[in-house]
Amino acid sequence: MKVAVFQTSPKLLDLETNVEDVIGKIHRGKEQGADLIAFPELALTGYFVGQRYHEASLRMDSREVARLAEASKGTAAVVGFIEESQSMNFYNSALVLIDGHVQFAYRKLNLPNYGVFEERKYFSPGKRVPVFRLHGFAVAVFICNDLWHPSLPYLGVCQKADIFVTVFNSSQGSMGTEFSNIESWEIINKFYSRIFGIYNICSNRVGEESLEVRNSAQGNKHGRLAALESPDPECVRTTYDFWGGSEIVNPFGQVIVKAPYHEEAEIYADVDRDLLRQKRILLPYLRNDDPYFTQRALDQILYGKSPGV
């Protein structure tokens, strides 16, 4: 199976432009023979949406979602967007499209709410880790901070996932100068592939976005570009640079192909069942994993149940 990653630079809150761009790139991926195409987190909206998040949201029955589904005929695509549910909750979601049909929207479970991140202020968390089938592979989707909580990838492999599609928006400086987002993500991407024996299709975005924050906030001091003046004397506007570096990692934790930093790009690779099989024979880390033990241990930790009860 041939997979593709498009490393895009979405225009903040410009839903129409971003939808057209993603549709064009889905067609481009199909022309290159891609069976699965991954786009970054919030590819249809940009990241720092703030209190205007609802202006760029889409319901699953919207015209834009129907157009994206139509574009997916002959392939499959994972596209980050803001989802509005029928009950008017809003989610940081990834739309899963297969051969012209909407399969589901994966909803980010772990929403950050620290530093420059305010997702939990606007979005509701998801409640499940679904896995879908594509060309004989089991595929799990994760969004950014979900990968920083190992219990969630574990739930994917408990459902026999062969492939992770990891979509994220990571910018330089957003976590402070003492911490390298680039280094950390490159470790995380390889770690899950090597330990779980899965392919990891990792899509990060590029481009710049500005955010107005209080002087006491961590992000003020650490943006890549100098802070700009703001009408509010207690605030500064800081520009953050999303670094890209999307990559496709094989089950041995080796990078097959990597996109450049700080520029739009597309990358392709083949996903091979024989290599998955080879990894699981040579290094069967999960052979003796017992999710029932995990469940019993959690029951004891959370509810004080005695073993065997």
RATAVEN-V702214 format. One record per pair of residues at least 6 apart in sequence whose C-alpha atoms are under 8 Angstrom apart, sorted by the first residue. I is the first residue (numbers start at 1). GAP is how many residues later the second one is. If there is no record, write none. Layout:
I|GAP / I|GAP
//
This chain:
1|33 / 1|34 / 1|35 / 1|134 / 1|269 / 1|270 / 1|271 / 2|31 / 2|32 / 2|33 / 2|34 / 2|266 / 2|267 / 2|268 / 2|269 / 3|31 / 3|32 / 3|33 / 3|34 / 3|35 / 3|265 / 3|266 / 3|267 / 3|268 / 4|25 / 4|30 / 4|31 / 4|32 / 4|33 / 4|34 / 4|262 / 4|263 / 4|264 / 4|265 / 5|32 / 5|33 / 5|34 / 5|196 / 5|197 / 5|198 / 5|241 / 5|242 / 5|261 / 5|262 / 5|263 / 6|19 / 6|31 / 6|32 / 6|33 / 6|34 / 6|197 / 6|258 / 6|259 / 6|260 / 6|261 / 7|32 / 7|33 / 7|196 / 7|197 / 7|198 / 7|199 / 7|237 / 7|239 / 7|252 / 7|256 / 7|257 / 7|258 / 7|259 / 8|31 / 8|32 / 8|35 / 8|196 / 8|197 / 8|198 / 8|256 / 8|257 / 9|34 / 9|196 / 9|197 / 9|198 / 9|255 / 10|8 / 10|33 / 10|34 / 10|35 / 10|36 / 10|195 / 10|197 / 11|6 / 11|7 / 11|34 / 11|35 / 12|33 / 12|34 / 12|35 / 12|36 / 12|37 / 12|197 / 13|31 / 13|32 / 13|33 / 13|36 / 13|39 / 13|40 / 13|42 / 13|43 / 14|30 / 14|31 / 14|42 / 15|29 / 15|30 / 15|41 / 18|25 / 18|26 / 18|27 / 19|25 / 19|45 / 19|49 / 22|21 / 22|22 / 23|44 / 23|45 / 23|48 / 26|11 / 26|45 / 26|46 / 26|51 / 27|44 / 27|45 / 29|8 / 30|44 / 30|45 / 34|41 / 34|234 / 35|39 / 35|40 / 35|41 / 36|39 / 36|40 / 36|41 / 36|42 / 37|38 / 37|39 / 37|40 / 37|41 / 38|39 / 38|40 / 38|41 / 38|127 / 38|129 / 38|163 / 38|164 / 38|165 / 39|38 / 39|39 / 39|40 / 39|41 / 39|128 / 39|164 / 39|165 / 40|39 / 40|40 / 40|127 / 40|128 / 40|129 / 40|163 / 40|164 / 40|165 / 41|38 / 41|39 / 41|40 / 41|52 / 41|53 / 41|102 / 41|103 / 41|126 / 41|127 / 41|128 / 41|162 / 41|163 / 41|164 / 42|37 / 42|38 / 42|39 / 42|40 / 42|50 / 42|51 / 42|52 / 42|127 / 43|36 / 43|37 / 43|38 / 43|162 / 44|35 / 44|36 / 44|37 / 44|38 / 45|11 / 45|36 / 45|37 / 47|122 / 47|162 / 48|161 / 48|162 / 48|163 / 50|68 / 50|72 / 51|71 / 53|29 / 53|69 / 54|30 / 54|36 / 56|26 / 57|24 / 57|25 / 57|26 / 57|27 / 57|33 / 58|6 / 58|7 / 58|23 / 58|24 / 58|25 / 58|26 / 59|6 / 59|24 / 59|25 / 59|26 / 59|27 / 60|23 / 60|24 / 60|25 / 68|29 / 69|28 / 69|29 / 69|30 / 69|31 / 69|32 / 69|33 / 70|29 / 70|30 / 70|31 / 71|29 / 72|25 / 72|26 / 72|27 / 72|28 / 72|29 / 73|25 / 73|26 / 73|27 / 73|28 / 74|24 / 74|25 / 74|26 / 75|23 / 75|24 / 76|20 / 76|21 / 76|22 / 76|23 / 77|18 / 77|19 / 77|20 / 77|21 / 78|16 / 78|17 / 78|18 / 78|19 / 79|15 / 79|16 / 79|17 / 80|12 / 80|13 / 80|14 / 80|15 / 80|87 / 81|11 / 81|12 / 81|13 / 81|14 / 82|8 / 82|9 / 82|10 / 82|11 / 83|7 / 83|8 / 83|9 / 83|10 / 83|22 / 84|6 / 84|7 / 85|6 / 89|34 / 89|35 / 90|32 / 90|33 / 90|34 / 91|16 / 91|17 / 91|32 / 91|33 / 91|34 / 91|35 / 92|15 / 92|16 / 92|31 / 92|32 / 93|12 / 93|13 / 93|14 / 93|15 / 93|50 / 94|11 / 94|12 / 94|13 / 94|14 / 94|47 / 94|49 / 95|7 / 95|8 / 95|9 / 95|10 / 95|11 / 96|6 / 96|7 / 96|8 / 96|9 / 96|10 / 97|6 / 97|7 / 106|20 / 106|23 / 106|24 / 106|35 / 106|36 / 107|18 / 107|19 / 107|20 / 107|21 / 108|17 / 108|18 / 108|34 / 108|35 / 108|38 / 109|16 / 109|17 / 109|18 / 109|19 / 109|37 / 110|15 / 110|35 / 110|36 / 110|39 / 111|8 / 111|9 / 111|12 / 111|14 / 111|34 / 112|6 / 112|7 / 112|8 / 112|33 / 113|6 / 113|7 / 113|8 / 115|59 / 115|60 / 115|102 / 115|103 / 115|104 / 116|58 / 116|97 / 116|101 / 116|102 / 116|103 / 129|11 / 129|12 / 129|23 / 129|26 / 129|27 / 130|10 / 130|11 / 130|26 / 131|7 / 131|8 / 131|9 / 131|10 / 131|25 / 131|28 / 131|30 / 132|6 / 132|7 / 132|8 / 133|6 / 137|24 / 137|25 / 137|26 / 138|22 / 138|23 / 138|24 / 138|25 / 139|22 / 139|23 / 139|24 / 139|25 / 139|26 / 140|16 / 140|21 / 140|23 / 140|24 / 140|25 / 141|23 / 141|24 / 141|25 / 141|26 / 142|11 / 142|22 / 142|23 / 142|24 / 142|25 / 143|23 / 143|24 / 143|25 / 144|22 / 144|23 / 144|24 / 144|25 / 145|23 / 146|6 / 146|7 / 147|6 / 147|19 / 147|41 / 153|39 / 157|39 / 158|133 / 161|37 / 162|35 / 162|36 / 162|37 / 162|114 / 163|35 / 163|36 / 163|37 / 163|38 / 164|34 / 164|35 / 164|36 / 164|37 / 165|35 / 165|36 / 165|37 / 165|38 / 166|34 / 166|35 / 166|36 / 166|37 / 167|35 / 167|36 / 167|37 / 168|34 / 168|35 / 168|36 / 168|37 / 169|35 / 169|36 / 169|73 / 170|11 / 170|34 / 170|35 / 170|72 / 170|73 / 170|74 / 171|10 / 171|69 / 171|70 / 171|71 / 171|72 / 172|8 / 172|9 / 172|10 / 172|51 / 172|52 / 172|68 / 172|69 / 172|70 / 172|71 / 173|7 / 173|8 / 173|46 / 173|49 / 173|50 / 173|51 / 173|67 / 174|45 / 174|48 / 174|49 / 174|66 / 175|6 / 175|43 / 175|44 / 175|47 / 176|42 / 176|43 / 176|45 / 176|46 / 177|45 / 182|61 / 189|11 / 189|13 / 189|60 / 189|64 / 190|10 / 190|59 / 190|63 / 190|64 / 190|65 / 191|62 / 192|6 / 192|8 / 192|61 / 193|6 / 193|7 / 193|56 / 193|57 / 193|58 / 193|59 / 193|60 / 194|57 / 194|58 / 194|59 / 195|90 / 196|55 / 196|89 / 196|90 / 197|54 / 197|55 / 197|79 / 197|82 / 197|83 / 198|52 / 198|53 / 198|78 / 199|49 / 199|50 / 199|51 / 199|52 / 199|72 / 200|48 / 200|49 / 200|50 / 200|51 / 201|46 / 201|47 / 201|48 / 202|44 / 202|45 / 202|46 / 202|47 / 203|41 / 203|43 / 203|44 / 204|38 / 204|39 / 204|40 / 204|41 / 204|42 / 205|37 / 205|38 / 205|39 / 205|41 / 205|59 / 206|35 / 206|36 / 206|37 / 206|38 / 206|55 / 206|56 / 206|57 / 206|58 / 207|34 / 207|35 / 207|36 / 207|55 / 207|56 / 208|31 / 208|32 / 208|33 / 208|34 / 209|30 / 209|31 / 209|32 / 210|27 / 210|28 / 210|29 / 210|30 / 211|26 / 211|27 / 211|28 / 211|29 / 212|18 / 212|23 / 212|24 / 212|25 / 212|26 / 213|6 / 213|7 / 213|22 / 213|23 / 213|24 / 213|25 / 214|6 / 214|20 / 214|21 / 214|22 / 215|19 / 215|20 / 215|21 / 219|19 / 220|7 / 220|16 / 220|17 / 220|18 / 223|15 / 223|16 / 223|17 / 223|18 / 224|15 / 224|16 / 224|17 / 225|13 / 225|14 / 225|15 / 226|12 / 226|13 / 227|9 / 227|10 / 227|11 / 227|12 / 228|8 / 228|9 / 228|10 / 229|7 / 229|8 / 230|6 / 230|7 / 241|21 / 242|20 / 243|18 / 243|19 / 243|20 / 244|15 / 244|16 / 244|17 / 244|18 / 244|19 / 244|20 / 245|13 / 245|14 / 245|15 / 245|16 / 245|17 / 246|12 / 246|13 / 246|14 / 247|8 / 247|9 / 247|10 / 247|11 / 247|12 / 247|20 / 248|7 / 248|8 / 248|9 / 248|10 / 248|21 / 249|6 / 249|7 / 249|8 / 250|6 / 250|21 / 251|24 / 251|25 / 251|28 / 252|27 / 256|13 / 257|10 / 257|11 / 257|12 / 258|9 / 259|6 / 259|7 / 259|8 / 296|11 / 296|12 / 297|10 / 299|6 / 300|6 / 300|7
//
